[in-house]
Amino acid sequence: MLTKVTDVTGEISENKDNSGVTNEMYRNVTEVTEKYRNVIEFLNLIQKAFNLQRTVEALPYYVLWTNGRLSLTKLKEIMEEYNSHLPKPYTHSSLKVALSVLRRDKTNVLEVKDKELGITYYELKPEAVEEILNVLQVEAKLRELEEAKAKDHEDLVNLAREFFREFYRDRIAEALTGSRDRFIVVDWMELNAVLPQLAEAVVERPVVAIKAFNDALRRFVEEDLMVEVRGEWSVHFTNLRDKLKPEDVRAEHVGKLVEIKGLVTGVSNVRSFYRKAVFVCLDCGARMARLQQPLKPLVRPKRCEACGSRNVELLEEESDKLDFQFFKVQDSPEDLSGGEPSERLAYVIGPQAGILKGGMRVRLSAIVRERVYKKDDLPVYERVLEVNHVEVLDKAMSVEELSEEDLRRVRELARVHGDKLPFVVASSIAPNLYGLEREKLGAAVSIVGGVPTQAKPRGHIHLLLVGDPGCGKTELLGAVERVAPKAIFTSGPGSSGVGLTATVKRNEVSKGDWMIVGGALVLASGGVCLIDELEKMKEDERKALHTAMEQQLIPINKAGINVVLKIDTTIMATANPKGGKFDRDKTVIEQIDFPPTLLNRFDLAFVVLDDYQEGDDVLDYVMEVNDAGAAGPIPEDLLRKFFVYARSLRPRFSEEAKEAIKAGFKELRKKYKSGKIALNLRYFNGLMRIAEAFAKLRLSETVEPVDVERAVNLFESSIRMIAYDPETDQYDLAILEVGVPSDVLDLQERVIGFLREASSWFPNGVPWGTVVDAMVEKGYPKEKVVQVLRDLMTHGRVAEVEANRLKLVG
């Protein structure tokens, strides 16, 4: 009796006079409920119609629905009978609560008292029956729609399966045996060429189409290939019709599958996404499943559907879980037309979660979703990308990506140009810039770098260009960005919005999660970070830059996250003098707005001066470039592939080169020694890196004496510029190491020594005049003594405790 709703409609008609329900209503009941066979399903409909909290509460209504007017005793009796036939009968206490809910319901239930017999009867009101009929009709319509969807889904599955049979059989078979990715990539253009209607469905109705392709793949593998596959495989699409940048995403793309190219900035940790979460009642053991959505909190049942208990917990081992990762993607620097890059929040679910890292250039196939949240009591609609496929386009090309033809053309350069190849390569960088031969050579050396070893873990050659504006420093960086295998260009505090290093930001969706968002140094890992106007960087970024340049580490201590990011980044930077124009009567360190501890982290530093004189050839060259353009000996496309190949080489020193570099360094150390300060092993390691880079630029596997000679010359030209003291017309290494000439350093030490000695004579501070007079007596000019005292006070080493009385700090 309880398995079919239609079995009891006759009983309703027999009681129609008692309940007030018309024959027309019963005919509607019979028609609409024809498809409802399961009693539990019908109870759910009654629960929905009367907005009941639990399914069991619908049981007494169902009894009245099927039997008409009943006394309380009869109602209890039939309820217990019906309950005994249910797959999982409700408890006695649950039935008691359900009956009390019905008795209190004055809206849907009519209570009739027979005064003669002293019996109270209950029946459904006509409007309550009407409400159930309405719900039944709505559910029937929904069922029709579901059946139509099912047919549409089946048609798409059959088409997709036929596509696999005809065109992807070998690819799928190969993937099943050799791939660990657990997904098949379908080229949308190939699909569109043979099944345009199916391809259109993939773009216009991606949720439906992708599910159909996944089902088709499963059936094809199991039924056509006769292969038993464990786990879940999915279909990814690439090479789509709509190719966009993050800033191009508009309302018309919402719900569509599009292709987006961009740069990954912030990446979250990989977590679990519960596609279907299963919950268990700890009181009665009932299982309840809830489908979940990626952008929303976990949906939990408030009460047990069987017993009404609130003691419900997630059952992780039975839930359907997938890997899940948030990230941000912004417009790639090379795609910017001006202004700040646009940024989109995206997430990837499944086997490709976890492959993303900050700084990757990617091409995404993604469904554009819209997330709604409130900000300042106003709704905000944010477009979010649900990623179907990730293709890494990391600009740091590897030598494996070069074709045989590419390798032949690159090696041909060494055959044609021989040992002169490094200079040919340098002249091919920014051929539109007149001169700057040494700076271009330094850029070429910096791009290829040296060879990291246990003795010198860092292979990067950091380069700094300081000098007059308008001399092509920024243009040279722009040229390097075009030809380096991977490069990120930034200016001042950094265009990425988080500066040069990295920061931690709260995840906009989960709110409780934090994402590490990489700055320019992180994004450029594996390549070159080009920093224009380095002197304008923030103070805290400057401190972090020391560790990043020397040890290739970026520490992060924020929001409870204490991690150290490992990077692999070469820095090439420009800096402008404080006064705008380079003053030849001052040292370099006096004219740049960062300390010597940062300056000496650069392996090469050059001063670029505006030495234009009347009659120079520069004007003719500029006019020629203006008319015909400029092209270097090596085209930019081939030059970039050259750098890819050269960076992959690991040249070793020949015995002759070892002797040559030791002799060269000893000579430099003797030549540029300043008192106690001399070139140390850090400079020797830098010299070795430069020699190795010259060997790479010759495409040689061996560092030869010619490479050492060129390295010494380039290194010495850098030292001579940075360590030059215009006042003495001498080269003073103390300028590079501590930021002041040796005589000033000596005076600082004497002043500090005198203050330490005289502090016992002057407990309240040593008078200013006493310090000055003592130093003048030792033969130092008064002006220099005064300047040294002021510098020591500025740097916090000496403090004025009273008027014109000085004490050492610390």
WOFENFEN-V714320 format. One record per backbone hydrogen bond with DSSP energy under -0.5 kcal/mol. CO is the residue of the C=O (numbers start at 1). NH is the residue of the N-H. Records with the same first field share a line. If there is no record, write none. Layout:
# WOFENFEN-V714320
CO=NH + NH
This chain:
# WOFENFEN-V714320
4=7
5=8
6=9
8=12
9=13
10=14
11=15
12=15
13=16
15=19
16=20 + 21
22=26
23=27
24=28
25=29
26=30
27=31
28=32
29=33
31=34
32=35
33=36
35=37
36=5
38=42
39=43
40=44
41=45
42=46
43=47
44=48
45=49
46=50
47=51 + 52
54=57
55=58
56=59
58=62
59=63
60=64
61=65
62=66
63=67
64=68
70=122
71=75
72=76
73=77
74=78
75=79
76=80
77=81
78=82
79=83
80=84
81=85
82=85
83=86
86=89
91=95
92=96
93=97
94=98
95=99
96=100
97=101
98=102
99=103
100=104
101=105
102=105
104=106
105=109
108=125
109=111
110=112 + 123
112=114 + 121
113=115
114=118 + 119
119=114
120=72
121=112
122=70
123=110
125=128 + 129
126=130
127=131
128=132
129=133
130=134
131=135
132=136
133=137
134=138
135=139
136=140
137=141
138=142
139=143
140=144
141=145
142=146
143=147
144=148
145=149
146=150
147=151
148=152
149=153
150=154
151=155
152=156
153=157
154=158
155=159
156=160
157=161
158=162
159=163
160=164
161=165
162=166
163=167 + 168
164=168 + 169
168=172
169=173
170=174
171=175
172=176
173=177
174=178
175=179
182=234
184=186 + 236
186=188 + 238
187=191
188=192
189=193
190=194
191=194 + 195
195=199
196=200
197=201
198=202
199=203
200=204
201=205
203=257
205=209
206=210
207=211
208=212
209=213
210=214
211=215
212=216
213=217
214=218
215=219
216=220
217=221
218=222
219=223 + 224
220=224 + 225
221=227
227=229
234=184
236=186
238=188
239=189
241=243
242=244 + 259
244=261
245=248 + 249
246=249
250=253
251=254
253=256 + 368
255=206
256=258 + 368
258=366
259=244
260=364
261=246
262=362
263=330
264=359
265=518
266=328
267=516
271=324
272=274
273=275 + 322
275=292
276=320
277=290
278=315
279=288
280=282 + 313
281=285
286=281
288=279
290=277
293=296
298=300
304=308
309=304
310=312
311=282
313=280
314=316
315=318 + 319
316=319
319=321
320=275 + 276
322=273
323=350
324=271
325=348
326=268
327=346
328=265
329=344
330=263
332=335 + 336
333=336
342=331
344=329
345=385
346=327
347=387
348=325
350=353
352=355
357=360
360=264 + 362
361=393
362=262
363=391
364=260 + 366
365=388 + 389
366=258
367=369 + 386
368=255
369=384
371=382
373=380
375=378
378=375
380=373 + 382
382=371 + 384
383=345
384=369 + 386
385=347 + 387
386=367
387=349
389=365
390=392
391=363
395=397
398=401
399=402
403=407
404=408
405=409
406=410
407=411
408=412
409=413
410=413 + 414
411=415
412=416
413=417
414=418
417=420
418=421
420=423 + 424
421=425
422=426
423=427
424=428
425=428
426=429
428=430
430=433
436=440
437=441
438=442
439=443
440=444
441=445
442=446
443=447
444=448
445=449
450=452
456=453
457=459
459=450
460=462
462=603 + 604
463=573
464=466 + 606
465=575
466=608
467=577
468=471
472=476
473=477
474=478
475=479
476=480
477=481
478=482
479=483
480=484
485=397
486=528
488=530
490=532
491=494
494=497
499=520
500=521 + 522
501=519 + 522
503=517
505=515
507=511
510=512
513=507
515=505 + 517
516=267 + 518
517=503
519=523
520=524
522=525
524=527
527=570
528=488 + 530
529=531 + 572
530=490 + 532
531=574
532=492
533=536
534=537
538=542
539=543
540=544
541=545
542=546
543=546 + 547
544=548
545=549
546=550
547=551 + 552 + 553
548=552
552=567
554=565
556=563
558=561
560=562
561=558 + 563
563=556
565=554 + 567
568=526
570=529 + 572
571=463
572=531
573=465
574=534
575=467
577=580
580=469
582=584
583=586
587=591
588=591 + 592
591=578
592=594
595=598 + 599
596=600
598=601
599=602
604=464
606=466 + 608
607=609
608=468
609=611
613=616
616=619
617=621
618=622
619=623
620=624
621=625
622=626
623=627
624=628
625=629
635=639
636=640
637=641
638=642
639=643
640=644
641=645
642=646
643=647
644=648
645=648 + 649
646=649
652=703
654=658
655=659
656=660
657=661
658=662
659=663
660=664
661=665
662=666
663=667
664=668
665=669
666=670
667=671
668=672
670=673
672=733
674=677
677=674
680=683 + 684
681=685
682=686
683=687
684=688
685=689
686=690
687=691
688=692
689=693
690=694
691=695
692=696
693=697
694=698
695=698 + 700
696=699
701=652
702=704
703=654
704=707 + 708
705=709
706=710
707=711
708=712
709=713
710=714
711=715
712=716
713=717
714=718
715=719
716=720
717=721
718=722
719=723
721=724
723=732
724=726
725=728 + 729 + 730
730=725 + 732
731=733
732=735 + 736
733=737
734=738 + 739 + 740
735=739
741=745
742=746
743=747
744=748
745=749
746=750
747=751
748=752
749=753
750=754
751=755
752=756
753=757
754=758
755=759
757=760
758=761 + 762
762=765
766=806
767=771
768=772
769=773
770=774
771=775
772=776
773=777
774=778
775=780
776=779
781=785
782=786
783=787
784=788
785=789
786=790
787=791
788=792
789=793
790=794
791=795
792=797 + 798
793=796
797=809
799=801 + 807
802=805
804=768
805=801 + 802
806=766
807=799
808=810
